[in-house]
Each structure stands twice: as structure tokens, then as C-alpha cells.
């Protein structure tokens, strides 16, 4: 499994309300309450945080809980 695939699995798990994928040109996309596109996974996460701050905080708590 490629690193991009692993990151997609993690993002999909953290943001279950969003459909997250990469297109054939490597653009990261998420569809939920709106369509978000970004050139990197980091930029996509910034957009998701702006689109749903509460969901992003819940995802951060979930991730921190798993890392402990």
C-alpha cells in the first residue's frame, strides 16, 4: 500500500462525513457540505478545518486518543 493510500484511509476515518479522494492528477479532494480541492494533503486538512471546525477538533481528539 502506498503512503498516499494510507493517508487516504486515515483522513476518511477521521472525517467520516466527507468523501475524500485524489484525482488522476494528484489533486486532493473532499466532498461534504461543499467541494474542497487542494494540491497537498496538508492543505486539504486546512480546508476541512475551516469548513467544519467542530468536526476537525473532534478528529484531532480522536487521533490523539489513538496515539496514546
PyMOL commands that set and color helices and strands:
alter all, ss='L'
color gray80, all
select helices_A, chain A and resi 3-14+41-51+53-67
alter helices_A, ss='H'
color red, helices_A
select strands_A, chain A and resi 19-22+28-31+35-38
alter strands_A, ss='S'
color yellow, strands_A
deselect
rebuild
show_as cartoon
